[in-house]
Amino acid sequence: MSCCQLDYIPERLKTQDYSPIYNRFSLKDILYRRVTQKQVDDPFGNISLTDLSHNIGTVLGNEVSKSKDVLYSILAEEDFEIYSEHRPLELKIISLNENECYDKIFVCEKNENTKVRIRLQHDPVCCMHPHCVFQFFVIDVDNLETEVTFDNYKETLGSKPFKYLRNLLRQELSLMIIRQEISFEGLL
């Protein structure tokens, strides 16, 4: 049984007791992110690199969700069902580690002690089982990781020593975007 109480969410998207956890991917698997018209050309340019929400579209080549599913509001306190001013943006997984996970470490060229890890993590929520996040971790000189959150962003990844790596991370995410024309004419 699902914990989701939103009637407009299709059953196939609701997290059930038996729903699988996706921890392996294949190259070319698809993710979806909702974007506004202003974000289409540079969806990662003006945002804080904390946990970036997406939906898993495919896992190991099998469909998990459809592109339009990312437009559903999954919060009961919102007074709408669909983010009608948004459109889905498709991203393709372009690299994986030996465990078939997207999990990479970026090191600053000027200071090898300045490192950031980015990881794609399946993060199912009651009303959106395909939900996933890109998580970011700052790695200190002792190789201890601190997860980047909205609360610590200015002191971690948002701080000046990480400017170069922020740009690299945004470039990495932008390389995943499947470039296509996204229409904002008419609503879904």
C-alpha positions as CSV (number, residue, x, y, z in Angstrom):
1,M,0.0,0.0,0.0
2,S,1.2,3.5,-0.8
3,C,1.5,6.3,1.7
4,C,0.5,8.8,-1.1
5,Q,-2.9,10.4,-0.5
6,L,-3.0,12.5,-3.7
7,D,-5.7,11.0,-5.9
8,Y,-4.3,12.6,-9.1
9,I,-1.0,10.8,-8.9
10,P,-1.1,7.7,-11.1
11,E,-0.7,4.4,-9.1
12,R,2.4,3.5,-11.1
13,L,4.3,6.5,-9.6
14,K,3.3,5.9,-6.0
15,T,5.8,4.2,-3.7
16,Q,4.5,0.8,-2.6
17,D,5.9,-1.6,0.1
18,Y,7.3,-3.7,-2.7
19,S,8.7,-0.9,-4.9
20,P,12.3,-1.5,-6.0
21,I,15.2,0.7,-5.1
22,Y,17.3,1.7,-8.2
23,N,21.0,1.8,-7.4
24,R,22.4,0.7,-10.8
25,F,22.1,2.5,-14.1
26,S,23.3,2.1,-17.7
27,L,24.8,4.7,-20.0
28,K,22.1,6.5,-21.9
29,D,19.5,6.0,-19.1
30,I,17.2,9.0,-18.9
31,L,16.4,11.5,-16.1
32,Y,13.8,14.2,-16.2
33,R,13.9,17.6,-14.5
34,R,11.2,20.3,-14.7
35,V,12.2,23.7,-15.9
36,T,10.7,27.1,-16.5
37,Q,11.0,28.9,-19.8
38,K,13.8,31.1,-18.3
39,Q,15.7,27.9,-17.3
40,V,15.6,26.1,-20.6
41,D,18.9,27.4,-22.0
42,D,20.9,27.1,-18.7
43,P,18.9,25.0,-16.2
44,F,21.8,24.6,-13.8
45,G,23.4,28.1,-14.2
46,N,21.7,30.1,-11.4
47,I,20.9,27.5,-8.8
48,S,22.6,26.3,-5.7
49,L,24.3,22.9,-6.2
50,T,22.6,21.1,-3.3
51,D,20.3,18.1,-3.8
52,L,19.0,18.6,-7.3
53,S,15.7,16.7,-7.7
54,H,15.0,14.8,-10.9
55,N,12.8,11.8,-11.9
56,I,14.3,8.6,-13.2
57,G,13.0,8.0,-16.7
58,T,14.7,4.7,-17.4
59,V,16.8,2.2,-15.4
60,L,18.9,-0.2,-17.4
61,G,16.9,0.7,-20.4
62,N,13.5,0.0,-18.9
63,E,10.9,2.8,-18.5
64,V,10.3,3.9,-14.9
65,S,8.4,7.1,-15.6
66,K,7.3,9.4,-18.5
67,S,8.7,12.8,-19.1
68,K,5.4,14.6,-18.1
69,D,5.4,12.8,-14.7
70,V,8.0,15.2,-13.4
71,L,5.4,18.0,-13.7
72,Y,3.1,16.5,-11.0
73,S,3.0,18.4,-7.7
74,I,3.8,15.8,-5.0
75,L,3.1,18.2,-2.0
76,A,-0.4,18.1,-0.5
77,E,0.0,21.7,0.7
78,E,0.3,23.0,-2.9
79,D,-3.1,24.0,-4.3
80,F,-2.4,22.7,-7.8
81,E,-1.8,19.3,-9.4
82,I,0.6,20.2,-12.3
83,Y,3.4,22.7,-12.6
84,S,1.7,24.1,-15.7
85,E,4.4,26.8,-16.3
86,H,7.2,24.2,-16.4
87,R,8.2,21.7,-19.0
88,P,10.3,18.4,-18.7
89,L,14.0,18.6,-19.6
90,E,15.6,15.3,-20.5
91,L,19.1,14.3,-19.4
92,K,21.1,11.3,-20.3
93,I,23.5,9.5,-18.0
94,I,26.9,9.9,-19.7
95,S,29.3,8.2,-17.4
96,L,29.2,5.5,-14.7
97,N,31.7,4.0,-12.3
98,E,32.5,0.3,-12.1
99,N,29.5,-0.3,-9.9
100,E,27.2,1.1,-12.5
101,C,26.5,4.2,-10.4
102,Y,26.8,7.8,-11.3
103,D,29.3,8.8,-8.6
104,K,32.3,11.1,-9.4
105,I,34.9,13.1,-7.6
106,F,36.0,16.5,-9.1
107,V,39.4,17.9,-8.0
108,C,40.4,21.5,-8.4
109,E,43.4,21.9,-10.7
110,K,44.9,24.7,-8.6
111,N,44.5,22.9,-5.2
112,E,44.2,19.2,-5.1
113,N,42.8,19.4,-1.6
114,T,39.7,21.1,-2.9
115,K,37.4,18.2,-4.0
116,V,33.7,17.6,-4.5
117,R,31.8,14.4,-5.0
118,I,28.6,14.3,-7.0
119,R,26.3,11.2,-6.7
120,L,23.0,10.3,-8.3
121,Q,20.8,8.7,-5.6
122,H,17.4,7.1,-6.0
123,D,15.3,9.0,-3.4
124,P,11.7,7.6,-3.6
125,V,9.0,9.7,-1.9
126,C,5.4,8.6,-1.2
127,C,3.9,10.2,-4.3
128,M,6.9,9.8,-6.7
129,H,8.7,6.6,-6.6
130,P,11.0,7.6,-9.5
131,H,12.3,10.6,-7.6
132,C,16.1,10.9,-7.4
133,V,18.6,13.5,-6.5
134,F,22.1,14.6,-7.4
135,Q,23.8,15.0,-4.1
136,F,27.0,17.0,-3.5
137,F,29.7,16.4,-0.9
138,V,32.7,18.5,-0.1
139,I,35.8,16.4,0.7
140,D,38.3,17.8,3.2
141,V,42.0,17.2,3.5
142,D,41.4,14.1,5.7
143,N,39.0,12.8,3.0
144,L,36.0,13.3,5.2
145,E,32.8,14.2,3.3
146,T,30.3,16.8,4.2
147,E,27.0,16.7,2.4
148,V,26.1,20.1,0.8
149,T,22.8,21.4,2.0
150,F,20.9,24.6,1.7
151,D,21.9,25.4,5.3
152,N,25.6,25.0,4.8
153,Y,25.9,25.9,1.1
154,K,27.6,29.3,1.7
155,E,30.3,27.7,3.9
156,T,30.9,24.7,1.7
157,L,30.3,24.5,-2.1
158,G,29.1,28.0,-2.3
159,S,32.3,29.5,-0.9
160,K,35.0,31.1,-3.0
161,P,37.5,28.2,-3.0
162,F,34.9,26.1,-4.8
163,K,34.1,28.5,-7.6
164,Y,36.1,26.6,-10.2
165,L,34.5,23.3,-9.1
166,R,31.0,24.7,-9.2
167,N,31.6,25.7,-12.8
168,L,32.9,22.2,-13.6
169,L,29.9,20.5,-11.9
170,R,27.5,22.7,-13.8
171,Q,29.3,21.9,-17.1
172,E,29.1,18.2,-16.2
173,L,25.3,18.4,-15.6
174,S,24.8,20.5,-18.8
175,L,26.6,17.8,-20.8
176,M,23.8,15.4,-19.8
177,I,21.1,17.6,-21.3
178,I,19.4,16.1,-24.4
179,R,19.1,19.2,-26.6
180,Q,15.7,19.5,-28.2
181,E,13.2,22.2,-28.7
182,I,11.0,22.6,-25.6
183,S,7.7,24.2,-26.4
184,F,6.0,26.5,-23.9
185,E,3.0,27.0,-26.2
186,G,-0.2,25.7,-24.7
187,L,-0.4,23.9,-21.4
188,L,-0.4,20.2,-20.8
